[in-house]
Amino acid sequence: MTPNKSKSKRGRKPKAEWQRLRNEIKLHLDDGNYAVVKDMAREAGLSLNRFITRAVMGTPIRKALTDEEYAMVRSLQGIANNLNQLTRCANGMGFDTVVKKVDSMLTTTLGLLSKFRM
């Protein structure tokens, strides 16, 4: 006979007591208001429940970034990475050799930031 091993529990671990959502609030809306709230939640990129929870709690709700804005953010991340590499080069070879590259990166970055702030 083989000794009985304790079986591990399967599935997700239970949430801590303070994390459990036990209370609910019912909200009745007419069709027009419901459509407005649903559209606002979709624009913010949130589920209806999360949107209403944030609105009730007074948390600022921002619109989700568009694909164009995500592309700008990725571009800014790439520029930041390049600037970091140029800084390392400047420390090793001297700043005079890297000045032109830094100036071009700075103008590109400022241009993207001005578009992003619109």
Secondary structure per residue as TSV (DSSP state, phi and psi in degrees):
chain	resnum	aa	ss	phi	psi
A	1	M	-	360.0	144.2
A	2	T	-	-97.1	141.6
A	3	P	-	-66.8	145.0
A	4	N	-	-72.3	123.7
A	5	K	-	-90.6	146.0
A	6	S	-	-72.8	127.5
A	7	K	-	-76.3	137.4
A	8	S	-	-79.7	144.2
A	9	K	-	-70.9	141.4
A	10	R	-	-99.3	160.8
A	11	G	S	92.2	-171.8
A	12	R	-	-75.5	143.5
A	13	K	-	-69.2	145.1
A	14	P	-	-67.6	147.7
A	15	K	-	-71.4	156.4
A	16	A	-	-67.3	156.9
A	17	E	G	-57.3	-40.2
A	18	W	G	-73.4	-13.5
A	19	Q	G	-93.7	-10.2
A	20	R	-	-75.8	136.2
A	21	L	-	-96.9	101.8
A	22	R	-	-106.3	-16.9
A	23	N	-	-103.1	147.6
A	24	E	-	-135.9	149.9
A	25	I	-	-122.3	129.6
A	26	K	-	-93.5	139.0
A	27	L	-	-130.6	127.5
A	28	H	-	-108.7	125.0
A	29	L	-	-128.9	150.3
A	30	D	-	-78.3	172.1
A	31	D	H	-59.7	-39.3
A	32	G	H	-65.5	-48.9
A	33	N	H	-65.7	-38.1
A	34	Y	H	-62.1	-42.3
A	35	A	H	-64.0	-39.8
A	36	V	H	-64.1	-47.6
A	37	V	H	-64.4	-40.8
A	38	K	H	-64.1	-41.7
A	39	D	H	-64.2	-40.6
A	40	M	H	-63.3	-40.2
A	41	A	H	-65.8	-41.0
A	42	R	H	-64.5	-41.8
A	43	E	H	-64.4	-33.2
A	44	A	H	-80.8	-9.5
A	45	G	T	73.6	29.4
A	46	L	-	-121.2	157.6
A	47	S	-	-71.2	161.4
A	48	L	H	-60.7	-40.6
A	49	N	H	-63.1	-48.2
A	50	R	H	-64.7	-39.1
A	51	F	H	-61.6	-48.6
A	52	I	H	-65.2	-39.5
A	53	T	H	-61.2	-46.0
A	54	R	H	-65.6	-38.6
A	55	A	H	-64.3	-42.8
A	56	V	H	-67.4	-38.5
A	57	M	H	-78.6	-7.3
A	58	G	T	82.8	14.6
A	59	T	-	-74.2	134.5
A	60	P	-	-62.3	134.7
A	61	I	-	-113.4	120.8
A	62	R	-	-108.9	154.3
A	63	K	-	-69.4	149.6
A	64	A	-	-68.6	150.6
A	65	L	-	-69.8	142.6
A	66	T	-	-79.0	171.0
A	67	D	H	-60.9	-37.4
A	68	E	H	-65.2	-40.6
A	69	E	H	-68.3	-37.9
A	70	Y	H	-62.2	-39.4
A	71	A	H	-63.3	-39.5
A	72	M	H	-65.0	-40.7
A	73	V	H	-63.2	-44.1
A	74	R	H	-62.6	-38.9
A	75	S	H	-64.4	-42.3
A	76	L	H	-63.8	-36.4
A	77	Q	H	-64.8	-40.7
A	78	G	H	-64.6	-40.6
A	79	I	H	-65.0	-40.5
A	80	A	H	-61.5	-40.1
A	81	N	H	-63.8	-43.5
A	82	N	H	-64.1	-40.1
A	83	L	H	-63.0	-37.6
A	84	N	H	-63.2	-43.0
A	85	Q	H	-65.4	-39.3
A	86	L	H	-65.9	-35.1
A	87	T	H	-63.3	-41.0
A	88	R	H	-64.7	-39.9
A	89	C	H	-64.5	-41.4
A	90	A	H	-63.1	-36.9
A	91	N	H	-67.4	-33.3
A	92	G	H	-85.0	-44.1
A	93	M	H	-102.2	-13.5
A	94	G	-	107.7	146.1
A	95	F	G	-70.8	-28.4
A	96	D	G	-61.0	-30.6
A	97	T	G	-77.6	-16.8
A	98	V	T	-110.1	-1.9
A	99	V	H	-58.6	-47.0
A	100	K	H	-63.1	-41.7
A	101	K	H	-64.5	-41.3
A	102	V	H	-65.6	-41.5
A	103	D	H	-62.1	-43.2
A	104	S	H	-67.0	-38.8
A	105	M	H	-66.1	-37.4
A	106	L	H	-65.8	-43.7
A	107	T	H	-65.5	-39.3
A	108	T	H	-63.4	-43.7
A	109	T	H	-63.4	-45.3
A	110	L	H	-64.5	-36.5
A	111	G	H	-64.0	-43.2
A	112	L	H	-66.6	-40.1
A	113	L	H	-64.4	-37.7
A	114	S	H	-66.8	-35.3
A	115	K	H	-69.7	-35.5
A	116	F	H	-71.1	-30.9
A	117	R	T	-78.9	-7.8
A	118	M	-	-58.6	360.0
